[in-house]
Amino acid sequence: MAGVFILITPLIFANMRNFLMIIVAAVAFFSACEKDISVNLQQQEPSLVVEGKFETNRYPQVVLTRSLGYFSEIAPATLLASFVHNAVVTVSDSVRTMTLKERIVEIAGLGRVFAYVPDTSRPAAAFRGKNGGRYTLKITADNKSYEAVTTIPLQGLHLDTIWWQRVRKENDTSNARVWARITDAAASGNYARYFTRTNSGAFLPGMNSTMDDQVVNGTTFEIPLDAGVDKSKRENPETYGFFKRGDTVTVKFCNVDKATFSFWRALDFAYNSTGNPFASPTKILGNVPGAVGYWGGYAVTYKTVIIRK
């Protein structure tokens, strides 16, 4: 049987077993009066899982793991053992090439993990991401080679401003909603993903963190931006999307290319459909041939608003 892949940030498949049990229970119920069911679960070799990002004015970061079996126990020891070590990883902008070395790095909201990053103690051997850049990632691991290309696009979707509005629920006025005004360029085919940070916390994506300009091409529009969520935890539907009065909220707004948009849109849909036996199957569209996961560029803009108490 095919395995599942785990993105270290975020851990989105924590409830996959519950979803599978619902399917199995439904099949057993409707066919119990007819015949026994025998399911042959074929085992497959683990796949390389790539989680690579390259942001404006930052160095690239690539996390490599191996996919886990569908029924594997998702525990800290299992995740630690899934990291791929001693890989050869390079990033090129067609003129320069930098080699990424394996280090233990701190990732906000997750802690210390193994990641491949450039040696910043040698400035001549490392370069930062630039808007409009095109970057090739090459990986050699377990005697196999992989290659993927991403861009840090120009800012076709421009975050003009953000503000907040009070949300009243009966007598409770402690909640607030953050809104954004965005201007889209005249040329179509612009894509974005956003994160929010509350006070000094980590940047987290909303449950639906992506957007495109298919409907709003060439216009200025206003939309609410939901508070980001830790997708390894359950959200309270009564309070999802809201911030609290007194919060300082920072929005990280990222223009991305189509491949990165498609990957995260499908992943958001899969997360939101978990536990629904009637949801359509979701195919995760990665952009690393031969592996699963993504190599994505982010053209980043930050804006902050203080929600008055």
Secondary structure as GFF3:
##gff-version 3
##sequence-region A 1 309
A	DSSP	alpha_helix	16	31	.	.	.	ID=ss1
A	DSSP	beta_strand	48	55	.	.	.	ID=ss2
A	DSSP	beta_strand	61	66	.	.	.	ID=ss3
A	DSSP	alpha_helix	76	81	.	.	.	ID=ss4
A	DSSP	beta_strand	88	92	.	.	.	ID=ss5
A	DSSP	beta_strand	97	107	.	.	.	ID=ss6
A	DSSP	beta_strand	111	118	.	.	.	ID=ss7
A	DSSP	three_ten_helix	123	125	.	.	.	ID=ss8
A	DSSP	beta_strand	133	141	.	.	.	ID=ss9
A	DSSP	beta_strand	144	152	.	.	.	ID=ss10
A	DSSP	beta_strand	157	169	.	.	.	ID=ss11
A	DSSP	beta_strand	172	184	.	.	.	ID=ss12
A	DSSP	beta_strand	191	198	.	.	.	ID=ss13
A	DSSP	beta_strand	204	212	.	.	.	ID=ss14
A	DSSP	beta_strand	220	225	.	.	.	ID=ss15
A	DSSP	beta_strand	243	244	.	.	.	ID=ss16
A	DSSP	beta_strand	248	256	.	.	.	ID=ss17
A	DSSP	alpha_helix	258	273	.	.	.	ID=ss18
A	DSSP	beta_strand	292	306	.	.	.	ID=ss19
###
